[in-house]
Amino acid sequence: MKFGVIVFPGSNCDWDSYHVVTNVLKQKGQFVWHKETKLPRLDAVVVPGGFSYGDHLRTGAIARFSPVMNEVVKFAKAGGRVIGICNGFQILTEAGLLPGVLMRNRDLKFICETVSIEVANHRTAFTKNYEKQARLRMPIAHGEGNYFADGETLRRLEGDGRVVFRYAPVNPNGSQNDIAGIINEAGNVLGMMPHPERCAEVMLGNEDGRKVFESIIS
């Protein structure tokens, strides 16, 4: 399987994602610069974490207009699997591939710690290798991870089983309904604030994020 890892000015988790898919999981990987106007032949796209364009204006607002995002949107609408992690999640909401917005954390502070999350839906293309309601430990590192959507959108997300990860038992950032990750209607686009690529191998002391990538592969 071949993964494309998008690289924006300010990305800092691109190499982490590339390492996991190529060195840990032995798949093919390719970096894709943000100015590219055509994607190579890929099976999945990773929009990684970081601070694209220095979070100028607001997180993901400028990255959304990078030329490559037109191709990522086309890829997603054609059924290609896309995972946006942290800043990648923010970019996907700005691009309209996922509903809602990521706002400043409840306490208006940057949070960098390992948190507990629950797999709210284990029947997705990104979680099918997890058990039902599995409890995981994953690192977060964000200042704008407070997920917000209007009431009708939240009802649809919950009713359609599109909330994939939920903070449990403690919500670190004020995110509505404890949401840590969601998918689109078609189920092929995932956005999540925790970093699975930072906990995907034994040498890091935690493999809880590995199955996100293994689920995509399988």
Buried (B, 14 or more C-beta within 10 A) or exposed (E): BEBBBBBBBBBBBBBBBBBBBBEBBEBEBBBBEBEBEEBEEBBBBBBBBBBBBEBEEBBBBBBBEBEBBBBBBEBBEEEBBBBBBBBBBBBBBBBEBBBBBBBBBBEEEEBEEBBBBBBBBBEBBBBBBBEEEBEBBBBBBBBBBBBBBEEEBBEEBEEEEBBBBBBBEEBBBBBBBBBBBBBBEEBBBBBBBBBBBBBBBEEEEBBBBBBBBBBBBE
